[in-house]
């Protein structure tokens, strides 16, 4: 959680870079929720408008939180490679209130709830189709994700999430997510108000 008195440093206009990229932007751009920094545009398909810039005033760019190619981060789920039907269902659950969070003060779920209510079906479908095709963060051999967690799934999770964290039965795509590329923070926090929670909490207790 962000400390209550935390203040962002002012933008001094310096251009920020990352290794291996010619793209540069300022802190103000990086903080703009209607802008998805695209450090490596050659690594993924062209972003649809809903992912790259969203729609003002209520629908933030999907790529702002989940990144341009969908790997997410410590606070935001990885979407890269998830079945489009699963992503569409999660937005519907946010919109209806079926998907919530155990930490009510967290900002990402609050933003998702308001975004889901404002997004159109066409926008959701475009984003879902894009992230399904954007698999740059995924190794389907299931070895290691970007955050260094190896083989996060345990035998308790096998029946729902697959032996390497990938749901393997088409009928399950509505209900079970890809665990192999989620940060531990996201998996632990978001699990508490999801279907199958009792079983999932028992599985989390055995993960080291």
GUNU-135642 format. One record per residue: x, z, y of N, C-alpha, C in turn; residue number from 0. Coordinates in steps of 0.02 Angstrom, whole numbers, padded with zeros to 5 digits. Layout:
+--------+--------+--------+--------+--------+--------+--------+--------+--------+-----+
!    n.u !    n.w !    n.v !   ca.u !   ca.w !   ca.v !    c.u !    c.w !    c.v !   i !
+--------+--------+--------+--------+--------+--------+--------+--------+--------+-----+
!      X !      Z !      Y !      X !      Z !      Y !      X !      Z !      Y ! NUM !
...
+--------+--------+--------+--------+--------+--------+--------+--------+--------+-----+
//
This chain:
+--------+--------+--------+--------+--------+--------+--------+--------+--------+-----+
!    n.u !    n.w !    n.v !   ca.u !   ca.w !   ca.v !    c.u !    c.w !    c.v !   i !
+--------+--------+--------+--------+--------+--------+--------+--------+--------+-----+
!  00042 !  00000 ! -00059 !  00000 !  00000 !  00000 !  00044 !  00000 !  00063 !   0 !
!  00023 ! -00035 !  00114 !  00059 ! -00037 !  00178 !  00050 !  00029 !  00214 !   1 !
!  00104 !  00061 !  00237 !  00097 !  00124 !  00274 !  00051 !  00115 !  00334 !   2 !
!  00010 !  00166 !  00351 ! -00040 !  00159 !  00404 ! -00012 !  00141 !  00472 !   3 !
!  00048 !  00163 !  00487 !  00078 !  00150 !  00554 !  00127 !  00092 !  00554 !   4 !
!  00127 !  00054 !  00500 !  00175 ! -00001 !  00495 !  00160 ! -00056 !  00546 !   5 !
!  00211 ! -00080 !  00579 !  00204 ! -00135 !  00626 !  00252 ! -00192 !  00608 !   6 !
!  00226 ! -00252 !  00608 !  00268 ! -00310 !  00593 !  00318 ! -00321 !  00649 !   7 !
!  00379 ! -00340 !  00632 !  00428 ! -00355 !  00684 !  00406 ! -00416 !  00725 !   8 !
!  00422 ! -00418 !  00789 !  00402 ! -00475 !  00830 !  00437 ! -00539 !  00808 !   9 !
!  00405 ! -00595 !  00822 !  00434 ! -00660 !  00807 !  00482 ! -00679 !  00863 !  10 !
!  00546 ! -00687 !  00846 !  00596 ! -00705 !  00896 !  00606 ! -00781 !  00900 !  11 !
!  00565 ! -00818 !  00861 !  00570 ! -00891 !  00863 !  00621 ! -00920 !  00816 !  12 !
!  00658 ! -00877 !  00780 !  00708 ! -00902 !  00733 !  00674 ! -00939 !  00675 !  13 !
!  00702 ! -00995 !  00656 !  00675 ! -01033 !  00599 !  00701 ! -01002 !  00534 !  14 !
!  00654 ! -00992 !  00488 !  00671 ! -00963 !  00423 !  00680 ! -01018 !  00372 !  15 !
!  00727 ! -01007 !  00325 !  00741 ! -01055 !  00272 !  00744 ! -01020 !  00204 !  16 !
!  00739 ! -01057 !  00151 !  00752 ! -01032 !  00084 !  00803 ! -01078 !  00051 !  17 !
!  00841 ! -01054 !  00003 !  00892 ! -01096 ! -00029 !  00861 ! -01158 ! -00061 !  18 !
!  00895 ! -01213 ! -00053 !  00875 ! -01275 ! -00085 !  00818 ! -01311 ! -00052 !  19 !
!  00800 ! -01291 !  00009 !  00745 ! -01323 !  00044 !  00765 ! -01341 !  00115 !  20 !
!  00741 ! -01398 !  00138 !  00754 ! -01419 !  00208 !  00698 ! -01396 !  00254 !  21 !
!  00645 ! -01369 !  00226 !  00588 ! -01346 !  00266 !  00607 ! -01282 !  00304 !  22 !
!  00580 ! -01274 !  00364 !  00593 ! -01215 !  00404 !  00531 ! -01197 !  00444 !  23 !
!  00520 ! -01133 !  00455 !  00463 ! -01112 !  00496 !  00477 ! -01043 !  00525 !  24 !
!  00437 ! -01025 !  00574 !  00446 ! -00961 !  00609 !  00406 ! -00906 !  00574 !  25 !
!  00418 ! -00844 !  00595 !  00380 ! -00788 !  00568 !  00306 ! -00794 !  00584 !  26 !
!  00290 ! -00820 !  00643 !  00220 ! -00828 !  00661 !  00185 ! -00877 !  00614 !  27 !
!  00220 ! -00930 !  00595 !  00192 ! -00977 !  00547 !  00183 ! -00944 !  00479 !  28 !
!  00232 ! -00905 !  00458 !  00228 ! -00872 !  00393 !  00172 ! -00820 !  00390 !  29 !
!  00150 ! -00796 !  00447 !  00097 ! -00746 !  00450 !  00028 ! -00777 !  00461 !  30 !
!  00026 ! -00842 !  00470 ! -00036 ! -00878 !  00483 ! -00073 ! -00890 !  00418 !  31 !
! -00131 ! -00860 !  00410 ! -00168 ! -00866 !  00347 ! -00199 ! -00936 !  00338 !  32 !
! -00194 ! -00977 !  00387 ! -00218 ! -01046 !  00381 ! -00160 ! -01095 !  00375 !  33 !
! -00106 ! -01070 !  00347 ! -00045 ! -01110 !  00338 ! -00011 ! -01090 !  00274 !  34 !
!  00002 ! -01137 !  00230 !  00037 ! -01123 !  00167 !  00107 ! -01153 !  00171 !  35 !
!  00159 ! -01113 !  00180 !  00227 ! -01141 !  00182 !  00243 ! -01179 !  00118 !  36 !
!  00268 ! -01238 !  00126 !  00282 ! -01281 !  00068 !  00358 ! -01292 !  00065 !  37 !
!  00393 ! -01246 !  00034 !  00466 ! -01249 !  00033 !  00492 ! -01305 ! -00011 !  38 !
!  00456 ! -01321 ! -00064 !  00479 ! -01372 ! -00111 !  00422 ! -01421 ! -00127 !  39 !
!  00403 ! -01463 ! -00081 !  00345 ! -01508 ! -00091 !  00353 ! -01556 ! -00149 !  40 !
!  00415 ! -01570 ! -00169 !  00426 ! -01616 ! -00224 !  00413 ! -01585 ! -00293 !  41 !
!  00401 ! -01520 ! -00294 !  00393 ! -01484 ! -00358 !  00321 ! -01480 ! -00382 !  42 !
!  00274 ! -01506 ! -00343 !  00204 ! -01499 ! -00362 !  00164 ! -01558 ! -00332 !  43 !
!  00104 ! -01569 ! -00355 !  00062 ! -01623 ! -00328 !  00045 ! -01608 ! -00254 !  44 !
!  00022 ! -01658 ! -00217 !  00001 ! -01646 ! -00148 ! -00054 ! -01594 ! -00145 !  45 !
! -00049 ! -01548 ! -00098 ! -00100 ! -01495 ! -00092 ! -00163 ! -01522 ! -00060 !  46 !
! -00222 ! -01505 ! -00085 ! -00284 ! -01520 ! -00050 ! -00287 ! -01477 !  00013 !  47 !
! -00328 ! -01496 !  00061 ! -00332 ! -01461 !  00124 ! -00349 ! -01387 !  00116 !  48 !
! -00392 ! -01371 !  00068 ! -00412 ! -01302 !  00059 ! -00354 ! -01258 !  00038 !  49 !
! -00305 ! -01287 !  00003 ! -00247 ! -01249 ! -00018 ! -00195 ! -01246 !  00037 !  50 !
! -00185 ! -01300 !  00074 ! -00132 ! -01303 !  00124 ! -00151 ! -01271 !  00191 !  51 !
! -00214 ! -01276 !  00210 ! -00234 ! -01251 !  00276 ! -00300 ! -01214 !  00278 !  52 !
! -00337 ! -01215 !  00224 ! -00401 ! -01181 !  00223 ! -00452 ! -01213 !  00270 !  53 !
! -00499 ! -01173 !  00291 ! -00550 ! -01197 !  00338 ! -00570 ! -01139 !  00384 !  54 !
! -00553 ! -01146 !  00448 ! -00568 ! -01093 !  00496 ! -00644 ! -01090 !  00508 !  55 !
! -00671 ! -01030 !  00520 ! -00634 ! -00967 !  00531 ! -00631 ! -00921 !  00470 !  56 !
! -00663 ! -00938 !  00415 ! -00673 ! -00890 !  00362 ! -00636 ! -00903 !  00297 !  57 !
! -00614 ! -00964 !  00286 ! -00583 ! -00981 !  00221 ! -00508 ! -00992 !  00232 !  58 !
! -00469 ! -00942 !  00213 ! -00396 ! -00946 !  00222 ! -00366 ! -00996 !  00172 !  59 !
! -00307 ! -01021 !  00189 ! -00272 ! -01067 !  00144 ! -00256 ! -01031 !  00079 !  60 !
! -00276 ! -01060 !  00023 ! -00262 ! -01029 ! -00042 ! -00187 ! -01019 ! -00051 !  61 !
! -00147 ! -01067 ! -00026 ! -00075 ! -01064 ! -00035 ! -00041 ! -01012 !  00007 !  62 !
! -00077 ! -00982 !  00055 ! -00046 ! -00929 !  00095 ! -00028 ! -00869 !  00051 !  63 !
! -00075 ! -00848 !  00010 ! -00064 ! -00790 ! -00035 ! -00036 ! -00811 ! -00103 !  64 !
! -00063 ! -00865 ! -00131 ! -00045 ! -00884 ! -00199 !  00013 ! -00934 ! -00201 !  65 !
!  00040 ! -00952 ! -00144 !  00096 ! -00998 ! -00136 !  00075 ! -01070 ! -00148 !  66 !
!  00114 ! -01115 ! -00120 !  00096 ! -01186 ! -00121 !  00089 ! -01213 ! -00192 !  67 !
!  00130 ! -01189 ! -00238 !  00128 ! -01213 ! -00307 !  00094 ! -01163 ! -00354 !  68 !
!  00066 ! -01109 ! -00327 !  00024 ! -01065 ! -00367 !  00055 ! -01007 ! -00405 !  69 !
!  00120 ! -00989 ! -00395 !  00147 ! -00935 ! -00436 !  00125 ! -00866 ! -00414 !  70 !
!  00094 ! -00860 ! -00354 !  00073 ! -00795 ! -00330 !  00133 ! -00751 ! -00313 !  71 !
!  00123 ! -00686 ! -00315 !  00176 ! -00639 ! -00298 !  00159 ! -00570 ! -00323 !  72 !
!  00196 ! -00518 ! -00302 !  00183 ! -00451 ! -00326 !  00112 ! -00426 ! -00312 !  73 !
!  00081 ! -00450 ! -00257 !  00014 ! -00427 ! -00239 ! -00040 ! -00478 ! -00255 !  74 !
! -00021 ! -00538 ! -00274 ! -00069 ! -00592 ! -00282 ! -00060 ! -00627 ! -00349 !  75 !
! -00114 ! -00641 ! -00382 ! -00112 ! -00670 ! -00449 ! -00080 ! -00739 ! -00450 !  76 !
! -00048 ! -00755 ! -00505 ! -00024 ! -00823 ! -00518 ! -00084 ! -00866 ! -00539 !  77 !
! -00091 ! -00924 ! -00507 ! -00145 ! -00971 ! -00524 ! -00119 ! -01034 ! -00558 !  78 !
! -00054 ! -01045 ! -00555 ! -00025 ! -01107 ! -00581 ! -00039 ! -01116 ! -00655 !  79 !
! -00072 ! -01171 ! -00671 ! -00085 ! -01187 ! -00741 ! -00148 ! -01156 ! -00770 !  80 !
! -00181 ! -01111 ! -00733 ! -00243 ! -01081 ! -00759 ! -00297 ! -01134 ! -00764 !  81 !
! -00339 ! -01132 ! -00816 ! -00393 ! -01181 ! -00822 ! -00439 ! -01179 ! -00760 !  82 !
! -00458 ! -01237 ! -00736 ! -00500 ! -01241 ! -00676 ! -00564 ! -01202 ! -00685 !  83 !
! -00594 ! -01205 ! -00745 ! -00657 ! -01170 ! -00757 ! -00648 ! -01095 ! -00750 !  84 !
! -00590 ! -01069 ! -00768 ! -00577 ! -00997 ! -00761 ! -00572 ! -00978 ! -00687 !  85 !
! -00536 ! -01018 ! -00648 ! -00529 ! -01004 ! -00576 ! -00597 ! -01006 ! -00542 !  86 !
! -00637 ! -01056 ! -00558 ! -00704 ! -01062 ! -00528 ! -00746 ! -00999 ! -00545 !  87 !
! -00741 ! -00975 ! -00606 ! -00779 ! -00917 ! -00627 ! -00756 ! -00854 ! -00589 !  88 !
! -00691 ! -00848 ! -00577 ! -00667 ! -00789 ! -00540 ! -00692 ! -00789 ! -00468 !  89 !
! -00694 ! -00847 ! -00437 ! -00722 ! -00850 ! -00368 ! -00795 ! -00831 ! -00369 !  90 !
! -00832 ! -00854 ! -00419 ! -00903 ! -00837 ! -00425 ! -00910 ! -00761 ! -00434 !  91 !
! -00865 ! -00731 ! -00473 ! -00868 ! -00659 ! -00484 ! -00852 ! -00620 ! -00420 !  92 !
! -00803 ! -00643 ! -00382 ! -00789 ! -00612 ! -00317 ! -00851 ! -00617 ! -00272 !  93 !
! -00882 ! -00674 ! -00271 ! -00940 ! -00686 ! -00228 ! -00999 ! -00642 ! -00247 !  94 !
! -01010 ! -00632 ! -00311 ! -01067 ! -00592 ! -00334 ! -01053 ! -00518 ! -00335 !  95 !
! -00989 ! -00499 ! -00330 ! -00970 ! -00429 ! -00335 ! -00953 ! -00407 ! -00405 !  96 !
! -00956 ! -00453 ! -00453 ! -00939 ! -00436 ! -00523 ! -00865 ! -00419 ! -00530 !  97 !
! -00823 ! -00449 ! -00489 ! -00752 ! -00433 ! -00490 ! -00735 ! -00391 ! -00429 !  98 !
! -00708 ! -00332 ! -00441 ! -00689 ! -00287 ! -00387 ! -00618 ! -00263 ! -00399 !  99 !
! -00600 ! -00206 ! -00371 ! -00532 ! -00180 ! -00378 ! -00535 ! -00105 ! -00383 ! 100 !
! -00484 ! -00076 ! -00414 ! -00481 ! -00003 ! -00421 ! -00452 !  00029 ! -00358 ! 101 !
! -00420 ! -00010 ! -00316 ! -00390 !  00016 ! -00254 ! -00427 ! -00017 ! -00196 ! 102 !
! -00478 !  00017 ! -00171 ! -00523 ! -00012 ! -00122 ! -00488 ! -00028 ! -00056 ! 103 !
! -00432 !  00006 ! -00043 ! -00397 ! -00005 !  00020 ! -00354 ! -00068 !  00020 ! 104 !
! -00345 ! -00098 ! -00039 ! -00302 ! -00158 ! -00042 ! -00335 ! -00215 ! -00004 ! 105 !
! -00294 ! -00250 !  00036 ! -00320 ! -00304 !  00076 ! -00335 ! -00368 !  00037 ! 106 !
! -00293 ! -00388 ! -00013 ! -00307 ! -00451 ! -00048 ! -00378 ! -00456 ! -00077 ! 107 !
! -00403 ! -00404 ! -00113 ! -00472 ! -00411 ! -00139 ! -00524 ! -00416 ! -00084 ! 108 !
! -00513 ! -00381 ! -00028 ! -00560 ! -00386 !  00028 ! -00563 ! -00458 !  00054 ! 109 !
! -00504 ! -00487 !  00061 ! -00501 ! -00556 !  00086 ! -00533 ! -00604 !  00036 ! 110 !
! -00522 ! -00592 ! -00029 ! -00552 ! -00636 ! -00079 ! -00628 ! -00631 ! -00079 ! 111 !
! -00654 ! -00570 ! -00070 ! -00727 ! -00562 ! -00068 ! -00758 ! -00602 ! -00012 ! 112 !
! -00729 ! -00598 !  00048 ! -00757 ! -00634 !  00106 ! -00746 ! -00708 !  00100 ! 113 !
! -00687 ! -00728 !  00074 ! -00671 ! -00798 !  00065 ! -00718 ! -00831 !  00015 ! 114 !
! -00730 ! -00795 ! -00040 ! -00773 ! -00823 ! -00093 ! -00844 ! -00837 ! -00068 ! 115 !
! -00868 ! -00795 ! -00024 ! -00935 ! -00804 !  00003 ! -00939 ! -00863 !  00052 ! 116 !
! -00883 ! -00879 !  00084 ! -00883 ! -00932 !  00134 ! -00863 ! -01000 !  00106 ! 117 !
! -00826 ! -01001 !  00051 ! -00802 ! -01065 !  00023 ! -00859 ! -01105 ! -00008 ! 118 !
! -00855 ! -01170 ! -00001 ! -00904 ! -01213 ! -00032 ! -00885 ! -01227 ! -00105 ! 119 !
! -00934 ! -01250 ! -00144 ! -00920 ! -01267 ! -00214 ! -00867 ! -01321 ! -00218 ! 120 !
! -00869 ! -01370 ! -00173 ! -00820 ! -01424 ! -00174 ! -00750 ! -01399 ! -00160 ! 121 !
! -00744 ! -01351 ! -00113 ! -00678 ! -01323 ! -00097 ! -00650 ! -01284 ! -00157 ! 122 !
! -00692 ! -01244 ! -00189 ! -00670 ! -01205 ! -00246 ! -00648 ! -01252 ! -00302 ! 123 !
! -00686 ! -01303 ! -00315 ! -00669 ! -01350 ! -00369 ! -00605 ! -01387 ! -00354 ! 124 !
! -00594 ! -01405 ! -00290 ! -00532 ! -01440 ! -00272 ! -00471 ! -01396 ! -00282 ! 125 !
! -00477 ! -01332 ! -00261 ! -00421 ! -01286 ! -00270 ! -00408 ! -01272 ! -00343 ! 126 !
! -00462 ! -01263 ! -00382 ! -00454 ! -01248 ! -00453 ! -00421 ! -01306 ! -00490 ! 127 !
! -00442 ! -01367 ! -00475 ! -00413 ! -01425 ! -00507 ! -00339 ! -01432 ! -00489 ! 128 !
! -00323 ! -01417 ! -00426 ! -00253 ! -01423 ! -00403 ! -00208 ! -01372 ! -00439 ! 129 !
! -00229 ! -01310 ! -00441 ! -00186 ! -01259 ! -00471 ! -00180 ! -01269 ! -00546 ! 130 !
! -00231 ! -01296 ! -00578 ! -00226 ! -01311 ! -00649 ! -00170 ! -01362 ! -00662 ! 131 !
! -00162 ! -01410 ! -00616 ! -00111 ! -01462 ! -00624 ! -00042 ! -01437 ! -00602 ! 132 !
! -00040 ! -01385 ! -00561 !  00023 ! -01361 ! -00533 !  00054 ! -01309 ! -00578 ! 133 !
!  00098 ! -01330 ! -00623 !  00125 ! -01285 ! -00674 !  00200 ! -01275 ! -00666 ! 134 !
!  00225 ! -01280 ! -00604 !  00297 ! -01274 ! -00594 !  00323 ! -01205 ! -00610 ! 135 !
!  00280 ! -01154 ! -00608 !  00302 ! -01085 ! -00621 !  00294 ! -01067 ! -00694 ! 136 !
!  00270 ! -01113 ! -00735 !  00251 ! -01095 ! -00803 !  00296 ! -01129 ! -00855 ! 137 !
!  00320 ! -01089 ! -00901 !  00355 ! -01114 ! -00960 !  00309 ! -01096 ! -01019 ! 138 !
!  00274 ! -01145 ! -01047 !  00226 ! -01130 ! -01099 !  00258 ! -01111 ! -01165 ! 139 !
!  00325 ! -01110 ! -01169 !  00356 ! -01080 ! -01227 !  00352 ! -01004 ! -01222 ! 140 !
!  00336 ! -00979 ! -01160 !  00323 ! -00909 ! -01149 !  00383 ! -00864 ! -01153 ! 141 !
!  00435 ! -00879 ! -01114 !  00494 ! -00837 ! -01118 !  00497 ! -00786 ! -01061 ! 142 !
!  00497 ! -00807 ! -00999 !  00508 ! -00761 ! -00943 !  00473 ! -00789 ! -00882 ! 143 !
!  00442 ! -00745 ! -00843 !  00410 ! -00768 ! -00782 !  00457 ! -00758 ! -00723 ! 144 !
!  00433 ! -00777 ! -00663 !  00476 ! -00774 ! -00604 !  00496 ! -00703 ! -00585 ! 145 !
!  00458 ! -00655 ! -00608 !  00472 ! -00586 ! -00588 !  00512 ! -00549 ! -00640 ! 146 !
!  00536 ! -00584 ! -00691 !  00583 ! -00555 ! -00738 !  00552 ! -00515 ! -00794 ! 147 !
!  00485 ! -00517 ! -00801 !  00453 ! -00479 ! -00855 !  00449 ! -00521 ! -00917 ! 148 !
!  00480 ! -00498 ! -00971 !  00481 ! -00536 ! -01033 !  00426 ! -00513 ! -01080 ! 149 !
!  00391 ! -00563 ! -01110 !  00343 ! -00549 ! -01163 !  00297 ! -00491 ! -01146 ! 150 !
!  00262 ! -00497 ! -01089 !  00219 ! -00442 ! -01066 !  00164 ! -00425 ! -01115 ! 151 !
!  00142 ! -00474 ! -01156 !  00085 ! -00459 ! -01199 !  00107 ! -00420 ! -01261 ! 152 !
!  00061 ! -00381 ! -01286 !  00072 ! -00337 ! -01343 !  00020 ! -00357 ! -01396 ! 153 !
!  00027 ! -00331 ! -01456 ! -00020 ! -00350 ! -01509 ! -00091 ! -00334 ! -01489 ! 154 !
! -00103 ! -00281 ! -01447 ! -00171 ! -00264 ! -01427 ! -00201 ! -00321 ! -01385 ! 155 !
! -00160 ! -00358 ! -01349 ! -00185 ! -00410 ! -01305 ! -00189 ! -00478 ! -01340 ! 156 !
! -00161 ! -00483 ! -01399 ! -00156 ! -00549 ! -01432 ! -00224 ! -00582 ! -01440 ! 157 !
! -00274 ! -00544 ! -01463 ! -00338 ! -00574 ! -01478 ! -00373 ! -00604 ! -01418 ! 158 !
! -00358 ! -00579 ! -01358 ! -00391 ! -00604 ! -01298 ! -00346 ! -00651 ! -01258 ! 159 !
! -00283 ! -00632 ! -01250 ! -00239 ! -00668 ! -01205 ! -00188 ! -00712 ! -01240 ! 160 !
! -00188 ! -00713 ! -01306 ! -00141 ! -00755 ! -01342 ! -00075 ! -00720 ! -01355 ! 161 !
! -00036 ! -00746 ! -01401 !  00025 ! -00711 ! -01421 !  00080 ! -00715 ! -01369 ! 162 !
!  00075 ! -00759 ! -01321 !  00124 ! -00762 ! -01267 !  00091 ! -00754 ! -01199 ! 163 !
!  00031 ! -00729 ! -01198 ! -00002 ! -00718 ! -01134 ! -00045 ! -00774 ! -01111 ! 164 !
! -00054 ! -00826 ! -01152 ! -00096 ! -00883 ! -01133 ! -00160 ! -00882 ! -01175 ! 165 !
! -00219 ! -00879 ! -01145 ! -00281 ! -00882 ! -01184 ! -00282 ! -00946 ! -01226 ! 166 !
! -00294 ! -00939 ! -01292 ! -00287 ! -00997 ! -01335 ! -00352 ! -01025 ! -01361 ! 167 !
! -00409 ! -00994 ! -01345 ! -00473 ! -01020 ! -01367 ! -00513 ! -01043 ! -01306 ! 168 !
! -00535 ! -01106 ! -01304 ! -00570 ! -01132 ! -01246 ! -00628 ! -01088 ! -01223 ! 169 !
! -00664 ! -01057 ! -01270 ! -00722 ! -01018 ! -01250 ! -00701 ! -00955 ! -01211 ! 170 !
! -00636 ! -00937 ! -01216 ! -00614 ! -00876 ! -01183 ! -00591 ! -00888 ! -01111 ! 171 !
! -00586 ! -00950 ! -01089 ! -00559 ! -00963 ! -01024 ! -00600 ! -00932 ! -00968 ! 172 !
! -00665 ! -00921 ! -00980 ! -00705 ! -00888 ! -00929 ! -00687 ! -00814 ! -00923 ! 173 !
! -00663 ! -00784 ! -00976 ! -00658 ! -00712 ! -00981 ! -00588 ! -00683 ! -00978 ! 174 !
! -00538 ! -00721 ! -01001 ! -00472 ! -00693 ! -01008 ! -00421 ! -00735 ! -00970 ! 175 !
! -00377 ! -00700 ! -00935 ! -00329 ! -00735 ! -00893 ! -00262 ! -00744 ! -00927 ! 176 !
! -00219 ! -00784 ! -00894 ! -00150 ! -00794 ! -00914 ! -00111 ! -00733 ! -00891 ! 177 !
! -00087 ! -00691 ! -00937 ! -00048 ! -00632 ! -00919 !  00026 ! -00647 ! -00913 ! 178 !
!  00048 ! -00701 ! -00943 !  00120 ! -00713 ! -00949 !  00154 ! -00721 ! -00882 ! 179 !
!  00118 ! -00738 ! -00830 !  00150 ! -00751 ! -00766 !  00120 ! -00710 ! -00709 ! 180 !
!  00088 ! -00654 ! -00726 !  00064 ! -00609 ! -00675 !  00114 ! -00553 ! -00665 ! 181 !
!  00120 ! -00528 ! -00603 !  00163 ! -00471 ! -00592 !  00130 ! -00410 ! -00623 ! 182 !
!  00171 ! -00360 ! -00641 !  00145 ! -00300 ! -00671 !  00096 ! -00265 ! -00624 ! 183 !
!  00110 ! -00266 ! -00559 !  00067 ! -00236 ! -00509 ! -00003 ! -00265 ! -00511 ! 184 !
! -00008 ! -00331 ! -00511 ! -00072 ! -00364 ! -00513 ! -00109 ! -00348 ! -00578 ! 185 !
! -00075 ! -00352 ! -00634 ! -00107 ! -00340 ! -00699 ! -00134 ! -00269 ! -00704 ! 186 !
! -00096 ! -00221 ! -00679 ! -00118 ! -00151 ! -00685 ! -00175 ! -00135 ! -00638 ! 187 !
! -00169 ! -00155 ! -00575 ! -00220 ! -00138 ! -00526 ! -00286 ! -00173 ! -00538 ! 188 !
! -00283 ! -00239 ! -00549 ! -00345 ! -00277 ! -00556 ! -00380 ! -00266 ! -00622 ! 189 !
! -00344 ! -00239 ! -00672 ! -00375 ! -00229 ! -00737 ! -00430 ! -00176 ! -00736 ! 190 !
! -00428 ! -00131 ! -00689 ! -00470 ! -00071 ! -00693 ! -00544 ! -00085 ! -00681 ! 191 !
! -00559 ! -00142 ! -00651 ! -00629 ! -00158 ! -00639 ! -00647 ! -00225 ! -00669 ! 192 !
! -00620 ! -00241 ! -00727 ! -00634 ! -00304 ! -00759 ! -00664 ! -00292 ! -00827 ! 193 !
! -00695 ! -00343 ! -00855 ! -00723 ! -00338 ! -00922 ! -00668 ! -00324 ! -00973 ! 194 !
! -00685 ! -00284 ! -01024 ! -00636 ! -00267 ! -01075 ! -00587 ! -00214 ! -01052 ! 195 !
! -00604 ! -00174 ! -01001 ! -00557 ! -00130 ! -00970 ! -00531 ! -00076 ! -01016 ! 196 !
! -00574 ! -00046 ! -01058 ! -00551 !  00009 ! -01101 ! -00496 ! -00015 ! -01147 ! 197 !
! -00507 ! -00073 ! -01178 ! -00456 ! -00100 ! -01224 ! -00393 ! -00119 ! -01186 ! 198 !
! -00402 ! -00146 ! -01126 ! -00343 ! -00169 ! -01089 ! -00301 ! -00110 ! -01064 ! 199 !
! -00333 ! -00056 ! -01042 ! -00296 !  00002 ! -01021 ! -00254 !  00031 ! -01079 ! 200 !
! -00283 !  00031 ! -01139 ! -00245 !  00056 ! -01197 ! -00184 !  00012 ! -01209 ! 201 !
! -00193 ! -00054 ! -01199 ! -00136 ! -00099 ! -01208 ! -00083 ! -00088 ! -01156 ! 202 !
! -00103 ! -00076 ! -01093 ! -00055 ! -00065 ! -01040 ! -00013 ! -00002 ! -01053 ! 203 !
! -00043 !  00048 ! -01083 ! -00008 !  00110 ! -01096 !  00050 !  00100 ! -01145 ! 204 !
!  00047 !  00048 ! -01185 !  00099 !  00037 ! -01235 !  00151 ! -00014 ! -01213 ! 205 !
!  00140 ! -00044 ! -01153 !  00189 ! -00093 ! -01129 !  00246 ! -00057 ! -01094 ! 206 !
!  00307 ! -00076 ! -01109 !  00364 ! -00043 ! -01078 !  00403 ! -00095 ! -01039 ! 207 !
+--------+--------+--------+--------+--------+--------+--------+--------+--------+-----+
//
